[in-house]
Amino acid sequence: MKTVSDLKVAIFADGAEKAGMLEMYAKPYIKGFTTNPTLMRKAGVTDYEKFAREILQEIPDRPISFEVFADDFSAMARQARKIATWGKNIRVKIPITNTRRESSVPLCERLTQEGIPLNVTALFTLGQVQAVVEAVKGGAPTYVSVFAGRIADTGVDPVPLMAEAVRHLTAAPNTELIWASPRELLNIFQADAIGCHIITVTNDILQKLALVGKNLGEYSLDTVKMFSNDGRIAGFVL
């Protein structure tokens, strides 16, 4: 089995809690960061720009994705251009559609031709992947973020889709595929096996990296000890 140092897929930390982000920044195997409005709201962020600029001061040398939150394309464009000025390591996240199912692909094409590095997010289908690849080809560097974890939540195996997405991206050398919303540590190794470029991982899953290579017999014993200890502490009596 591969170790973390053997992996070719780049691991990005996904979150918006400053202390957690800085904890991950201290780990050399974390190659970048992603956020989104939902994570920021959950972390209690109230001033978007202030938070972003504070993070960029602490993390100036690894890519960080900050997302627009407007639903109108003209407002998305304005926000994207503003966010892009905050730092050279920024990728501006643009959702694949707005809430009215209107495609953001034309906007992504305009922004990438302006030289704004993008992270096109919330993709679920190969049709969406192909549309983005065709639109941004030859433009600024662009991440194509497919939510493999959410696809898996529907009962569909995301691995074949993600493998095909890797092949789609070969038509646009300025693009990299993100395996987004992983559900378990195994997804990191699955992403690596199919040649996916990046996987975004939350801190709770990243903490499990310490288990990689652990002897399964020992892990079994640790689990039995946990059950025994918790039963004792709880004072259960039969």
N, C-alpha and C positions, 0 to 999 in steps of 0.2 A: 504493500500500500504506500502511496505517495505521502511524503511529509509536507508540511506547509511550505517549506523552502523549495520543494520540487515543483510547486504549482506554477503554471504559466498564466493562469487567469489572475487579473489584478483585483484585489479585494478592496472595496470602498466601504467605509463605515457610513451607515444610514441613520441619521438622527438629527435632533435639534436641541439637545441638552448640552450646554457648553462644557460642563465638567466631563461628561462622557465623551464628547468630541476630542477634548484635549487629552484624555486618557488614551484614546485610540491614536492620536497624533504621535504619542510617544513610542508607538510600536512601528518599527520600520516596515513591517509587512502590510501596513495600511497605506495604500497608494493614493487615496483620494476620499472625498466626502460628498454625500448628497443629503439634501433636505427637501421638505415640501411644506406647504401651508398647514396641512393637517398635523404633521409632527411638530411644527413650530407652535401651533395653538395648544397642543397637548403638553408641550414643555413650558407653557406659560409666557411665551414671547408676546409682547404687546406693541413693541416698536420694531417693525421689520428691518428698516435700514440701520438702525442703531445696532441691533443684534448682528446683522450681517457684517457690518464694518468691524465690530469687536472680534468676531470670529476670524475675519480676514487679517487682522493685525496679529493674531496668535498663530494662524495657519496661512502663511504667505506663499508657500512653495509646493503645495499639492492641489490638484484640481478640486474645486468645490462647486456644486450645482445649487443655484437658488432659483426658485420658480416664480413666474408671473402668477398673479391671482385674479386678474381681470377676466371678464367673460366676453368682452367685445374686442374684436381683432385690432382695431385702431388703438385701444387702450393697452392691449397686450404688447403691441409694437413699442409704444411709448415706455412701458415698464421695462421691456427687454433692453431697450437702448440705454435706459438709466442704470439698470443692474449691471450691464456690461462695463460700465465706466468705473466700477468699484474696485476692480483688481484684474491683473493679467491672468490669474489662475481661475477665473470664473467661467462656468458654463451656464448659460441661461436656459432654464427648463421651460419648455412650451408643451402644453398638453396636445395630444393628437387631434382633439376636437374641442369645441366649446360645449356648454351644457345643452345647446340646441342641435347637437350632432353635426354642426357645420365644421368642415375640415380646416385645420390650421396649416395644412401643407403649403398653400400659397404664401402664407406669412413666413413659414420656415424657409422657404426658398428665397424670399426677399432678404431676410435677416442674414442668412448664411452668405449670400452674395455681397452683403455689406461688410462681411468679415467678422460677424459676431459668432463665437463658438456656442453651439447649442447642445442641449440635452432634450431630445424630443421624447416625451414621456407618456405613459399610460397606453402603450400599444398592446393589443391582444391578438391580432391576426396577421397572417403573412401578407395579406393585401395592404394593410397599413404599413408594414415594413417596406414593401416594394415601392409604395407611393413616396415614402420619405427618402429612400435611397435615390430614386430618380430625381427628386426635387433638390436635394442638397449636394449631389455629385459635383465635384469640382469647386465647392465652396469652402467655407471655414470648417474646421474640425467639428464633427457632430457625433454625439452619442445617440444611439437608437435603443430606447429603454423598453424592453418587453417584460410585462408583468407575469413571469413564469409561475410564481407562487400563487397568484390569483387564478391563473388558468388551471393549476392543479386543484384549487379549491372547488372547481366545477366538476371534478372527476375525470378530467382530461390529462393524460400524460404530456407534460410540456416538453419533454426532451426531444422528440422528433421535430416538433415545431421550431424549437430553438436551434437545432442542428441545421434545419433548412434556412433559418434566418441568417445563420453564419454564412451560408453560401450566397444568399442574396446580397450581403454586404460586400462581397468581393468585387462587385461592380462599381463601388465607390470607395476608393482607398482612404478617403478622408473620414470614413465612418468607423465606429466601434460599437459592438453589440453589448448591451447591459442585460444581464439576468437580474431582474428586479423582483423584489418581495419574496426572497427565499423563505421556506418554512422550516428547514432543518439544515444542519451542518453538511449532510450528505450532498446537498445541492451545490456546494462549492466544488466538490469533486466531480459532480455531473457536468457542471458548467465548464470545468477545465477539460474534461474528456472530449467534449464536442468542439473545443476550440473557441468557446465564447471568450470575448476579450476582458470583460469586467463583470463582477457580481457585487451588488450592493447588499450589505449585511448589517442587521441591527446588533447592538451591543450584547443583547442576551444570547444570540446565537454565537457571536464572536467569542464569548466567554467559554464556549464548549471546545474551542480549538485545543485547549489543554488536554482533552480526552483523545485526540488523534493518536492512534497507535497503541492505546491502552490495551493491555491484556484482557481478553473478554472473561476469562476465568476469574481474574481479580475483580473485574467490574461486577460480575455476578455476586461475588462475596461481599463487596462493598454495598450492593443493593440489599442483600439479606441483612447485613448489619444495620442498615438504615431502618428497615422495617422493625427489627428487633428493638432498636434503641427508641424509636418513636412510640412503640407499644408500651415500653417500660415507662417512658417519661409521661405518657398519657395516663398511666395508672390503671390500665384496663385489667379487669378481673372477670374470669369465667368460672 
